[in-house]
Amino acid sequence: MKQYRVTGMSCAACSARVEKAVGAVPGVTSCAVSLLTNSMGVEGTASPEEIVAAVEKAGYGASPADGAASASPEPDALQDRETPALKRRLLLSLGFLAALMYVSMGHMMWGWPLPAAWADNHVAMGLLQLLLAGAVMVINQKFFVSGFQSLLHGAPNMDTLVALGAGASFGWSVYALFAMTEAQLRGDMAGVMEYMHEFYFESAAMILTLITVGKMLEAKSKGKTTDALKSLLRMAPRTATLIRDGREVQVPVERVQAGDIFAVRPGESIPVDGVVLEGSSAVDESALTGESVPVDKAESDRVSAATVNQSGFLRCRAVRVGQDTTLSQIIRMVSDAAATKAPIAKAADRVSGVFVPVVIALAAVTAAVWLIAGEGAGFALARGISVLVISCPCALGLATPVAIMVGSGVGAKNGILFKTAAALESAGRVEIAALDKTGTITAGEPVVTDLIPVRGLSEEGLLSLAAALEAKSEHPLARAVSARAKELELRPKETENFAAVPGNGLTAVLDGIPIAGGNLNFIRGRAELPHELVQAAQRLSDQGKTPLFFSKGGQAAGLIAVADVPKEDSARAVEELRNMGIRVVMLTGDNERTARAVGAQSGVDEVIAGVLPDGKEAVIRRLQEQGRVAMVGDGINDAPALTRADVGIAIGAGTDVAIDAADVVLMNSRLGDVPAAIRLSRAVLRNIHENLFWAFFYNVVGIPLAAGVWIPVFGWKLNPMFGAAAMSLSSFCVVANALRLNWARIHDPGRDRKYISGRTKHKKGTEPMLPAIIPQKQEETDMKKTLKIEGMMCGHCEARVKKALEALPQVERAEVSHEAGTAVVTLSAALEDSALRKAVEDQDYTVTAVE
């Protein structure tokens, strides 16, 4: 996909016109324009020159963004320059408007004092109003430039309505001022007073100022969607330590080439994708996979850029550098998703293409009809201007942004931050909620869940033994045991001869007695394990927990189960989502057994396990074929999916990249705030619909009155002055209605409305755990092979073996169990046993047989 920067767009009608113009270019297969990021993604064979020419012909500007810019945009291109400019315009407009309202309304209607020289000179009063209104128009000249340009290109937008309404009011007022001056020169004081009431300078200024308020509310968050790209780029290491001629040399990461040898010390980030040549360590890959447990790395293992070396020294060879690294690919996915994500058009913008031409036509027809009927030009022109003024889109333009503003404030008070107006609108239309497991449904840190000592040993005794053994280990499971001991104020004893056996367990000597801890096979070789202990371990494994066995002096001591457990409010939050008619799907990079166990505990409808960053983004795209999707996550690996989803929701305690990529941020890090955010969005949507209804109802009633339809029947004649007043009243009603959102009870599930679209309503407890998009069981004719594997210790080992096997093109699915020591592989085509064996043994596990 080729990306372009687009300039000059002001509303959804503009982006739609750009899409239409580019889509008509021969060779273009698809085009998506993002108003929020001012970007465009184009697929096809058309040349950049043709694309740019089409955009310019439509009245806008465009320039191609090369590949590097797509992944790493220039900082200046990502700055928000629109909001400060609108803020300055608004402040200046308010200052001149206040003075104008004092003169036109305060003095003339309520007798507020003015200098005698001004108060007695009606022409001077008119000139002062002209200057003040003219100043507001100059300040907001962008409305006129954009509006009339769009009109000339045959695509009127909201700016056109504003320009016509304000321009007509100002133009008629200037005419009235000249007419009043002439009457005063003639000494016709009655004429002077008549024309004094034909001044609508304040209407022109009010129209521009009120619309600027709405424009600023929209612009305030436009630039934030590109923050995800900035955060991703900040994660990439800036330097690398290369080994050249036996010496270590620090160079910028851009100078690293494939084949270079680099070193990584504990605590340092890995600069590029590579393969380990020497050393062993635990590497934190949560930045890419979302998995909280660090991965053991040894010789021949692959490492990825932006992951963190936690314990040992590594010497590696660079394999993928620059734009080819895994991190750069994630950056590219976020950028592409942002460019192809269609902005949610405001309802007022969607109808403006029809509303504006109709109003213009009605105003022209009104003036023409009264001229034909024999009325004077002034009378006919007044009726036409009345139509333009009363149908001015203030209420129409404020209906959405005012409700968005109030709704955003309510959300902020409750720790729910909507980064864009589009997010607040679209969250209420969500039909499917995709939840990341680690850190979202679960706490993201393994904790001790079960202590099962053998007879004759207390739980405290087992924990003391385990804490002494694990005290010198940096493994996350060891930290969970140590944390539990610290909670109970158990101080670990000193051990001797500590040794770690990678992939198996730990050994040491405590008070002269050998102790050990690790997986089932490791401890079984050092002690006889009671049958009931092994059965308990199997039961805990089925629940997604990792059992750690311990022995002392050649005798079994017991087992401790560790797991990343669901948060306290996860099950309730999932239930509330389902009661709202939302289908809940859990996505995770974990193994299927752990994922299914957590899914069952939290009550989700469907579970999708073993999904990598690009896989999550692909799953979101497939779910979008079934309905509007909200993605809830907290990790860097969730960023592409958060950006691709209709609504991305980030847990506030998650990574900066996830927060930046998301549309909604939950500052309290509670999953229960997800249904609250959706309730708030639905309330805002209802409020917007009410506002738009009254805005249109006002126009339906007001336009015929302004056009003089009722003059022959009832003699009702609407002065443009009262048309402007009616317009202001309609805006007041819209704002007052939006303020009702302050009383929305977003945490109350009692009034939830089930928005169900195109699917059968759930009956609680009857849903299948596996979704349609999880590979279903294949036909009996599929080829299957079973590998006997030694060295697997925990669920993470299962994930490594599963990933390695499923990377082979002929492997449809791999079901791995570290307890059974097997991997059952389903093949789509013939594959040599040696290829399967190599894939597993490259991960430092031993294959004893292939059946």
C-alpha positions in Angstrom: 0.0 0.0 0.0 1.3 3.4 -0.9 0.7 6.2 1.6 0.2 9.9 0.9 -0.2 13.0 3.0 -3.3 15.1 2.2 -3.9 18.8 3.0 -6.9 21.1 2.9 -9.5 18.7 4.3 -11.9 20.1 6.9 -14.8 17.6 7.2 -16.0 14.2 6.2 -17.4 15.6 2.9 -13.8 16.5 2.0 -12.4 13.1 2.7 -15.2 11.5 0.8 -14.5 13.7 -2.2 -10.8 12.8 -2.2 -11.6 9.1 -2.0 -14.0 9.5 -4.9 -11.5 11.4 -7.0 -8.6 9.0 -6.4 -10.9 6.0 -6.8 -11.7 7.1 -10.3 -8.1 7.1 -11.4 -7.4 4.1 -13.7 -5.3 1.4 -11.9 -6.5 2.3 -8.4 -8.0 -0.8 -6.7 -8.7 0.7 -3.3 -8.4 4.1 -1.6 -9.0 5.0 2.1 -8.6 8.5 3.4 -8.1 9.3 7.1 -9.4 12.7 8.1 -7.9 12.4 11.6 -4.4 11.7 10.3 -4.7 13.7 7.0 -3.3 10.6 5.3 -4.4 8.4 2.4 -3.6 4.7 1.6 -3.8 3.7 -2.1 -3.5 0.3 -3.6 -3.1 -0.4 -7.3 -0.8 0.3 -10.3 -1.5 4.1 -10.7 1.5 6.3 -10.5 2.0 8.8 -7.7 1.9 11.6 -10.2 -1.6 10.5 -11.3 -2.8 10.2 -7.7 -1.5 13.7 -6.7 -3.0 15.2 -9.8 -6.4 13.7 -9.0 -6.3 15.1 -5.5 -5.3 18.5 -6.7 -8.0 18.6 -9.3 -10.5 17.9 -6.5 -9.3 21.0 -4.8 -6.9 19.6 -2.2 -3.1 19.0 -1.8 -1.3 15.7 -1.7 2.3 14.4 -1.5 3.6 10.8 -1.4 5.1 9.5 1.8 8.0 7.1 1.0 8.6 3.8 2.7 10.8 5.2 5.4 8.5 7.9 6.2 5.7 5.5 6.6 7.5 3.7 9.4 9.3 6.7 10.8 7.6 9.9 10.0 9.3 13.3 10.4 8.5 14.7 13.9 7.4 18.0 12.3 4.8 16.1 10.2 3.3 14.6 13.4 2.9 17.9 15.3 -0.6 19.2 16.0 -0.6 22.7 14.5 -4.4 23.0 14.0 -5.6 23.2 17.6 -3.3 26.1 18.7 -4.4 28.1 15.6 -8.1 27.4 16.3 -7.7 28.4 19.9 -6.2 31.7 19.0 -9.0 32.3 16.5 -11.6 31.5 19.1 -10.2 33.8 21.7 -9.9 36.7 19.3 -13.4 36.0 18.0 -14.9 35.9 21.5 -13.3 39.3 22.3 -14.7 41.0 19.2 -18.1 39.2 19.6 -18.5 40.4 23.2 -17.9 44.0 22.1 -20.3 43.6 19.2 -23.0 42.0 21.3 -22.7 44.8 23.8 -23.3 47.4 21.1 -25.9 45.6 19.0 -28.0 43.8 21.6 -27.0 45.4 25.0 -27.3 49.0 24.0 -30.1 48.8 21.3 -32.4 46.3 23.1 -31.6 46.9 26.8 -30.2 50.4 26.9 -26.7 49.6 28.1 -24.7 52.8 28.2 -22.4 54.0 25.4 -20.6 57.3 24.8 -23.1 60.0 23.8 -21.3 60.7 20.6 -21.9 57.1 19.5 -25.3 56.6 21.0 -26.8 59.5 19.1 -25.1 58.7 15.8 -26.8 55.8 14.2 -24.4 55.6 11.2 -21.4 55.5 13.6 -23.2 52.7 15.5 -23.6 50.8 12.2 -20.0 51.4 11.2 -18.7 50.2 14.6 -20.8 47.0 14.2 -19.5 46.5 10.7 -15.9 46.8 11.9 -16.4 44.4 14.8 -18.2 41.8 12.7 -15.7 42.3 9.9 -12.8 41.6 12.3 -14.5 38.3 13.3 -14.9 37.4 9.6 -11.2 38.2 8.9 -10.2 36.1 11.9 -12.3 33.2 10.6 -11.6 33.7 6.9 -10.7 30.0 6.6 -14.4 29.2 6.6 -14.9 31.4 3.5 -11.9 30.2 1.6 -12.7 26.5 2.3 -16.4 26.9 1.9 -16.4 28.7 -1.4 -13.6 26.6 -2.9 -15.7 23.5 -2.1 -18.7 25.2 -3.7 -16.7 26.0 -6.8 -15.6 22.3 -7.0 -19.2 21.1 -6.8 -18.8 19.5 -3.3 -20.2 22.0 -0.7 -19.3 21.1 2.9 -20.1 22.4 6.4 -17.7 25.3 5.7 -19.9 26.3 2.8 -23.0 26.5 5.0 -21.1 28.6 7.5 -19.7 30.9 4.8 -23.1 31.4 3.2 -25.0 32.0 6.4 -22.4 34.5 7.8 -21.7 36.1 4.4 -25.4 36.6 3.7 -26.0 38.2 7.1 -23.0 40.4 6.8 -23.8 41.4 3.2 -27.4 42.3 4.0 -26.3 44.3 7.0 -23.8 46.3 4.8 -26.6 47.0 2.4 -28.8 48.1 5.3 -26.1 50.4 6.6 -25.7 52.2 3.3 -29.5 52.5 3.0 -29.7 53.9 6.5 -26.9 56.4 5.7 -28.9 57.6 2.7 -32.1 57.9 4.7 -30.2 59.9 7.3 -28.9 62.3 4.7 -32.4 62.8 3.5 -33.5 63.4 7.0 -35.8 60.4 6.9 -35.5 59.3 10.6 -38.3 56.7 10.2 -36.2 55.1 7.4 -33.1 55.3 9.6 -34.8 53.4 12.4 -36.3 50.9 10.0 -32.9 50.0 8.6 -31.3 50.0 12.1 -33.4 46.9 12.7 -32.1 45.3 9.5 -28.5 45.0 11.0 -27.5 41.3 11.5 -23.8 41.9 12.0 -24.0 40.0 15.3 -25.6 37.0 13.6 -22.6 36.8 11.2 -20.1 37.0 14.1 -22.1 34.6 16.3 -22.3 32.0 13.5 -18.5 32.0 12.9 -17.7 32.0 16.6 -20.0 29.1 17.5 -18.8 27.0 14.7 -15.2 27.7 15.6 -15.9 26.2 19.0 -17.1 23.0 17.4 -14.1 23.0 15.0 -11.7 23.3 17.9 -13.3 20.5 19.8 -12.8 18.3 16.8 -9.2 19.4 16.1 -8.1 19.0 19.7 -7.4 15.3 19.3 -6.7 15.0 15.6 -3.0 14.7 15.9 -3.0 12.0 18.7 -3.5 9.0 16.4 0.1 9.3 15.2 1.5 9.2 18.8 1.6 5.4 18.5 4.2 5.7 15.7 6.3 8.0 17.8 6.2 5.6 20.8 7.1 2.6 18.7 10.0 4.5 17.2 11.2 5.5 20.7 11.3 1.8 21.7 13.9 1.0 19.1 17.5 1.0 20.5 19.6 3.9 19.3 23.0 2.2 19.4 24.5 -1.3 19.1 27.7 -2.8 20.5 29.5 -4.4 17.6 32.4 -6.8 17.9 35.1 -5.9 15.4 38.6 -7.4 15.4 38.0 -8.6 19.0 37.0 -5.2 20.3 33.6 -3.8 21.2 32.6 -0.7 19.2 29.4 1.3 19.8 27.7 2.4 16.6 24.3 3.9 15.7 21.8 1.1 15.1 21.3 2.3 11.5 24.9 1.3 10.7 24.3 -2.4 11.7 24.3 -4.7 8.7 23.2 -8.2 8.3 26.0 -10.5 9.3 27.5 -8.2 11.9 28.4 -9.6 15.3 27.0 -7.7 18.3 27.0 -8.1 22.1 24.2 -7.6 24.5 24.8 -7.3 28.3 22.1 -7.9 31.0 19.6 -5.0 31.1 20.3 -3.9 27.6 17.9 -3.9 24.7 18.7 -6.1 21.7 19.3 -3.7 18.8 18.3 -5.8 15.7 16.9 -9.2 15.0 19.6 -11.9 15.2 20.7 -15.3 16.2 22.6 -16.2 19.4 26.2 -17.4 18.8 27.4 -17.6 22.4 25.9 -17.3 25.8 22.6 -18.0 27.5 20.0 -15.7 29.1 16.4 -15.0 29.8 15.0 -12.4 27.4 11.9 -10.4 28.0 9.9 -10.5 24.8 6.7 -9.0 26.2 7.3 -6.0 23.9 6.6 -8.2 20.9 4.6 -11.2 22.1 2.7 -9.9 25.2 4.0 -13.0 27.1 5.0 -12.0 30.7 7.4 -14.9 31.2 10.9 -14.3 29.8 12.1 -16.7 27.2 15.3 -18.7 27.8 17.8 -18.1 25.0 20.9 -20.1 24.2 23.1 -20.8 21.2 21.2 -20.9 17.8 18.1 -19.2 19.3 16.7 -16.2 17.5 16.4 -12.8 19.3 14.4 -9.7 18.2 14.9 -6.0 18.3 13.5 -4.1 21.3 13.4 -7.2 23.5 15.4 -6.9 26.8 18.2 -9.2 27.9 17.6 -9.8 31.6 20.3 -12.0 33.0 23.3 -13.3 30.9 25.8 -12.1 28.3 24.9 -12.8 24.7 26.9 -12.6 21.5 24.7 -12.6 18.4 24.8 -12.3 14.6 22.6 -9.7 13.0 20.0 -11.3 10.6 17.4 -8.7 10.0 18.2 -5.0 10.3 16.6 -1.6 9.5 13.0 -1.8 8.1 13.1 -5.7 8.2 13.1 -6.1 12.0 10.1 -7.4 13.8 9.7 -4.1 15.5 9.8 -2.2 12.2 7.1 -4.6 10.8 4.9 -3.8 13.8 5.5 -0.1 13.2 4.5 -0.5 9.6 1.3 -2.4 10.6 0.2 0.4 12.9 0.9 3.0 10.2 -1.0 1.1 7.6 -3.9 0.4 9.9 -4.1 4.2 10.7 -4.1 5.1 7.1 -6.8 2.6 6.0 -9.1 3.1 9.0 -12.1 5.0 7.7 -13.0 8.0 9.9 -16.5 8.0 11.3 -18.3 10.8 9.5 -20.4 13.2 11.6 -24.1 13.0 10.9 -24.2 16.7 10.0 -21.4 16.2 7.5 -23.1 13.2 6.0 -26.2 15.2 5.1 -24.4 18.4 4.2 -23.9 17.4 0.6 -27.7 17.4 0.3 -28.6 20.0 2.9 -26.5 22.8 1.6 -27.6 22.8 -2.1 -31.2 22.4 -1.0 -31.0 25.4 1.3 -29.2 27.5 -1.3 -31.8 26.5 -3.9 -34.7 27.3 -1.4 -33.2 30.8 -0.7 -32.9 31.5 -4.4 -36.4 30.2 -5.2 -37.9 32.2 -2.2 -36.4 35.5 -3.5 -37.5 34.8 -7.1 -41.0 33.9 -6.1 -41.5 37.1 -4.1 -40.1 39.1 -7.0 -42.5 37.4 -9.4 -45.3 38.1 -6.9 -44.6 41.8 -7.2 -42.8 42.5 -4.0 -39.8 44.8 -3.9 -36.2 43.6 -4.2 -35.5 44.5 -0.5 -38.5 42.4 0.6 -37.6 39.4 -1.6 -33.9 39.6 -0.6 -34.9 39.7 3.1 -36.9 36.5 2.7 -34.1 34.7 0.9 -31.6 35.9 3.5 -34.0 34.8 6.3 -34.0 31.3 4.8 -30.2 31.2 4.8 -29.9 32.6 8.3 -32.5 30.5 10.0 -31.2 27.3 8.3 -27.6 28.1 9.4 -26.1 24.9 10.6 -25.2 26.1 14.1 -27.5 23.6 15.8 -26.6 21.0 13.1 -22.9 21.6 13.6 -23.0 21.7 17.4 -25.3 18.6 17.8 -22.3 16.2 17.7 -19.3 18.1 19.2 -21.2 19.5 22.2 -22.5 16.0 23.1 -19.0 14.7 22.5 -17.5 17.3 24.8 -19.9 16.6 27.7 -19.5 12.9 27.3 -15.7 13.2 27.2 -15.9 15.2 30.5 -18.1 12.5 32.1 -15.6 9.9 31.0 -12.6 11.8 32.3 -14.3 12.1 35.7 -14.6 8.3 35.8 -11.1 7.6 34.5 -12.2 6.8 30.9 -10.3 8.9 28.4 -11.7 9.0 24.8 -8.8 10.3 22.6 -11.1 11.2 19.6 -14.7 12.1 19.0 -14.9 9.2 16.6 -13.9 6.8 19.4 -16.7 8.1 21.7 -19.2 7.8 18.9 -18.2 4.3 17.7 -17.7 2.6 21.1 -21.5 2.5 21.5 -21.9 0.6 18.2 -19.5 -2.2 19.2 -20.9 -5.7 18.7 -17.7 -7.8 19.4 -15.2 -7.1 22.2 -11.8 -8.8 21.7 -9.9 -8.9 25.0 -6.1 -9.5 25.3 -5.4 -12.0 28.1 -2.1 -11.0 29.7 -2.5 -7.7 31.7 -6.1 -7.1 30.6 -8.1 -10.1 31.8 -5.3 -11.2 34.0 -2.9 -9.3 36.2 0.0 -9.9 33.9 2.3 -11.3 36.7 2.4 -14.9 37.8 1.4 -15.5 41.4 1.3 -18.6 43.7 -2.2 -20.1 43.6 -1.8 -23.5 45.4 0.5 -25.0 48.0 0.2 -28.8 48.3 2.8 -30.3 50.7 3.2 -34.0 51.3 2.0 -35.5 54.5 4.1 -34.5 57.5 5.1 -31.1 56.0 3.2 -27.9 56.4 2.4 -25.3 53.7 4.8 -22.9 55.5 7.5 -25.6 55.5 7.1 -26.2 51.8 7.1 -22.5 51.0 10.3 -22.0 53.1 12.0 -24.8 51.2 10.9 -23.4 47.9 11.9 -19.8 48.8 15.4 -20.9 49.8 15.8 -22.7 46.5 14.3 -19.9 44.3 16.0 -17.0 46.0 19.0 -17.1 43.6 16.9 -17.5 40.5 15.7 -14.7 38.3 13.0 -16.7 36.6 9.5 -15.1 36.9 8.1 -18.3 38.4 10.8 -18.1 41.1 9.9 -14.4 41.7 6.3 -15.5 42.3 7.4 -18.0 44.9 9.7 -15.4 46.6 6.9 -12.8 46.6 4.5 -15.2 48.4 7.2 -16.0 51.0 7.7 -12.3 51.5 4.0 -11.8 52.0 4.1 -14.3 54.8 7.3 -12.8 56.2 9.3 -15.9 55.6 13.0 -15.2 55.2 14.7 -17.6 52.8 17.7 -19.6 54.2 21.1 -19.5 52.6 21.8 -22.4 50.2 25.0 -23.7 48.7 26.0 -25.2 45.3 23.1 -23.6 43.6 22.7 -24.7 40.0 20.1 -24.1 37.3 19.3 -26.7 34.7 17.9 -24.9 31.7 14.4 -26.0 30.8 14.2 -28.4 33.8 14.7 -26.9 37.2 17.0 -25.9 40.1 19.2 -27.7 42.6 21.0 -26.6 45.8 22.2 -27.8 49.2 20.3 -26.6 52.3 21.8 -27.3 55.7 23.8 -30.1 54.1 20.8 -31.7 52.5 20.3 -31.6 48.7 17.1 -29.9 47.5 15.6 -29.6 44.1 12.7 -27.9 42.3 11.4 -28.1 38.7 9.0 -29.9 36.4 7.6 -33.4 36.8 10.3 -35.3 34.9 13.1 -33.4 36.6 12.0 -34.1 40.2 10.9 -37.7 39.3 14.6 -38.4 38.6 15.5 -37.3 42.1 12.6 -38.5 44.3 9.6 -40.8 44.3 6.5 -38.7 43.8 3.2 -39.8 45.4 0.4 -40.7 42.9 -1.9 -38.2 44.5 0.7 -35.4 44.0 1.0 -36.2 40.3 -2.8 -36.3 40.0 -3.0 -32.9 41.7 -0.4 -31.5 39.2 -2.5 -32.8 36.3 -5.6 -31.2 37.7 -3.8 -27.8 38.2 -2.3 -28.0 34.7 -5.8 -28.5 33.2 -6.7 -25.2 35.0 -3.9 -23.4 33.1 -1.5 -23.4 36.1 2.2 -24.3 36.1 3.0 -26.9 38.8 6.5 -26.8 40.4 7.6 -29.9 42.2 10.1 -29.8 45.1 12.2 -32.5 46.8 14.5 -32.6 49.9 17.0 -35.3 50.6 15.7 -37.5 47.9 12.1 -37.3 49.2 9.1 -35.5 47.6 8.3 -32.3 49.5 5.2 -31.1 47.6 4.2 -28.9 44.7 3.5 -25.2 44.3 1.2 -24.0 41.5 1.9 -20.7 39.8 -0.4 -18.9 37.3 -1.3 -15.5 35.8 -4.8 -15.4 37.3 -7.7 -13.2 36.2 -8.3 -9.9 37.9 -11.0 -9.7 40.5 -13.4 -7.7 38.3 -12.7 -9.6 35.0 -15.6 -12.1 35.2 -18.1 -9.4 36.2 -16.9 -7.2 33.4 -17.2 -10.0 30.8 -20.7 -10.8 32.1 -21.8 -7.2 31.8 -20.5 -7.0 28.2 -22.4 -10.2 27.3 -25.6 -8.8 29.0 -25.2 -5.8 26.7 -25.4 -8.1 23.7 -21.7 -7.9 23.0 -19.8 -11.1 21.9 -16.6 -11.4 23.9 -13.5 -13.0 22.4 -10.2 -13.5 24.2 -7.0 -13.2 22.2 -3.6 -14.3 23.6 -0.2 -15.5 22.5 -0.3 -18.1 25.3 -0.7 -21.8 24.8 -4.3 -23.1 24.2 -4.6 -24.9 27.5 -3.8 -21.9 29.6 -6.0 -19.7 27.4 -9.0 -22.0 27.7 -8.6 -22.2 31.5 -8.5 -18.4 31.8 -11.4 -18.1 29.4 -13.5 -20.5 31.4 -12.8 -18.6 34.6 -13.6 -15.2 33.1 -16.7 -16.4 31.2 -15.8 -15.2 27.7 -17.7 -16.6 24.7 -14.6 -17.6 22.6 -10.9 -18.2 23.0 -8.2 -17.7 20.4 -4.7 -18.9 21.6 -1.2 -18.8 20.2 -1.7 -15.5 18.3 1.3 -13.4 17.5 1.1 -9.6 16.8 0.4 -9.8 13.1 -2.0 -12.7 13.9 -4.0 -10.5 16.3 -4.4 -7.8 13.6 -5.5 -10.5 11.1 -8.1 -11.9 13.6 -9.5 -8.4 14.2 -9.9 -8.0 10.4 -11.8 -11.3 10.2 -14.0 -10.4 13.2 -14.8 -7.1 11.5 -16.5 -9.1 8.8 -19.0 -10.1 11.5 -19.6 -6.8 13.2 -18.0 -3.7 14.7 -15.0 -4.7 16.9 -13.5 -3.2 20.1 -10.0 -4.4 20.9 -8.9 -4.2 24.6 -5.2 -4.7 25.3 -2.2 -3.4 27.2 1.0 -4.6 25.4 3.1 -3.4 22.5 2.1 -6.5 20.6 -1.5 -5.3 20.8 -0.7 -2.0 19.0 -1.5 -3.2 15.4 -4.8 -4.8 16.6 -5.7 -1.8 18.7 -5.2 0.4 15.6 -7.0 -1.9 13.2 -10.1 -2.3 15.4 -13.1 0.0 15.1 -12.3 1.0 18.7 -9.0 0.4 20.4 -9.2 0.4 24.2 -5.9 0.4 26.3 -5.6 -0.5 29.9 -3.9 2.5 31.6 -1.2 0.4 33.4 -0.1 -1.0 30.0 2.7 0.0 27.7 2.9 3.6 26.3 2.6 2.2 22.8 -0.6 0.4 23.5 -2.0 3.6 25.1 -0.9 5.7 22.2 -2.3 3.3 19.6 -5.7 3.0 21.3 -8.7 5.3 20.9 -9.8 4.9 24.5 -7.6 4.7 27.6 -8.8 3.2 31.0 -6.8 5.1 33.5 -7.9 3.0 36.5 -6.8 -0.2 34.7 -10.1 -1.9 35.5 -11.7 -4.2 32.9 -15.0 -3.1 34.4 -14.5 0.3 32.8 -14.9 -1.3 29.4 -18.7 -1.8 29.7 -18.9 1.6 31.4 -17.2 3.2 28.4 -19.7 1.5 26.1 -22.6 2.7 28.2 -21.4 6.2 28.1 -20.9 6.0 24.3 -24.4 4.7 23.9 -25.8 7.6 26.0 -23.8 10.1 23.9 -25.1 8.5 20.7 -28.7 8.8 21.9 -28.1 12.4 22.8 -26.6 13.1 19.4 -29.6 11.6 17.7 -31.9 13.7 19.9 -29.9 16.8 19.1 -29.9 16.1 15.3 -33.7 15.4 15.4 -34.4 18.8 17.0 -32.0 20.6 14.8 -33.7 19.2 11.7 -37.1 19.7 13.2 -36.2 23.3 13.8 -35.2 23.7 10.2 -38.3 22.0 8.9 -40.5 24.4 10.9 -38.3 27.5 10.5 -37.5 27.5 6.8 -41.1 27.7 5.6 -41.7 30.5 8.1 -38.6 32.3 7.0 -39.5 31.9 3.3 -42.9 33.6 4.0 -45.1 30.6 3.2 -47.5 31.7 5.9 -47.7 35.4 4.9 -50.7 34.9 2.6 -52.5 32.7 5.2 -51.7 34.2 8.6 -49.6 37.2 7.7 -46.7 35.7 9.6 -43.5 37.4 8.4 -40.1 36.5 9.8 -37.5 39.2 10.0 -33.9 37.9 9.6 -33.2 39.3 13.0 -35.6 36.8 14.6 -34.3 34.1 12.3 -30.9 34.7 13.8 -32.4 34.7 17.3 -34.2 31.4 16.5 -30.9 30.0 15.3 -29.2 31.0 18.6 -32.1 29.4 20.6 -31.8 26.2 18.7 -28.1 26.1 19.6 -29.0 26.7 23.3 -31.4 23.8 23.3 -28.8 21.5 21.8 -26.3 22.5 24.5 -28.8 22.2 27.3 -29.8 18.7 26.1 -26.2 17.6 25.9 -25.7 18.8 29.5 -28.0 16.0 30.6 -25.2 13.6 30.0 -23.6 14.8 33.3 -26.2 12.6 35.1 -25.5 9.4 33.1 -24.9 6.4 35.4 -22.3 4.7 33.4 -21.4 2.0 36.0 -25.0 0.9 36.5 -25.8 -2.2 34.5 -29.5 -2.2 35.4 -30.5 -0.2 32.3 -28.3 -1.9 29.7 -29.8 -2.1 26.3 -28.8 -5.1 24.3 -27.6 -3.9 20.9 -27.6 -7.1 18.9 -27.0 -6.9 15.1 -27.1 -9.8 12.7 -26.6 -12.6 15.2 -28.6 -14.8 17.6 -28.8 -13.5 21.2 -26.6 -15.5 23.6 -28.2 -17.8 26.1 -25.8 -17.7 29.0 -23.8 -20.9 29.6 -24.6 -22.4 26.2 -21.9 -20.8 24.0 -19.1 -23.0 22.6 -15.7 -22.0 23.9 -14.0 -22.4 20.5 -14.9 -19.8 17.8 -15.4 -20.3 14.2 -12.0 -18.7 13.4 -10.1 -21.1 15.5 -9.0 -24.0 13.3 -11.5 -26.7 13.8 -10.8 -30.5 13.9 -9.7 -31.7 10.5 -11.1 -34.7 8.7 -9.9 -38.1 9.7 -8.0 -38.2 6.5 -5.5 -35.6 7.8 -2.0 -36.9 8.4 -0.9 -36.8 12.0 2.4 -37.5 13.7 3.2 -37.6 17.4 6.6 -36.4 18.6 8.0 -37.6 22.0 9.9 -34.6 23.5 12.1 -34.3 26.5 13.0 -31.1 28.3 9.7 -29.2 28.3 9.0 -27.8 31.7 6.1 -25.4 31.6 3.4 -23.8 29.4 6.0 -21.4 28.0 8.0 -24.4 26.7 4.8 -25.7 25.0 4.4 -22.3 23.3 8.0 -22.4 21.9 7.6 -25.9 20.5 4.1 -25.1 19.1 5.4 -21.9 17.4 8.4 -23.8 15.9 6.3 -26.6 14.5 3.5 -24.4 13.2 6.2 -22.3 11.4 6.6 -25.2 9.0 4.4 -24.7 5.9 3.1 -28.3 5.9 2.0 -28.1 9.6 -1.6 -27.2 10.0 -1.7 -27.5 13.8 0.4 -28.6 16.7 -1.0 -29.7 20.1 1.8 -29.7 22.6 1.7 -31.0 26.2 4.7 -30.6 28.5 3.1 -33.0 31.1 2.8 -35.8 28.5 6.0 -34.8 26.8 4.3 -35.0 23.4 3.5 -32.8 20.4 0.7 -34.1 18.1 1.1 -32.5 14.7 -1.6 -32.3 12.0 -0.1 -32.1 8.5 -1.6 -30.8 5.3 1.1 -32.4 3.1 3.8 -35.0 3.5 6.8 -33.9 5.7 10.0 -35.8 6.6 10.4 -36.8 10.3 13.8 -35.1 10.2 12.3 -31.7 9.5 9.9 -32.0 12.5 12.8 -33.2 14.7 15.0 -30.3 13.6 12.3 -27.7 14.2 12.0 -28.9 17.9 15.7 -29.5 18.6 16.5 -26.0 17.3 14.6 -24.8 20.3 16.9 -26.9 22.6 14.5 -29.7 23.3 15.2 -33.4 22.6 13.0 -35.5 20.3 13.2 -39.1 21.3 10.7 -40.5 18.8 8.4 -39.6 15.9 5.3 -41.8 15.5 
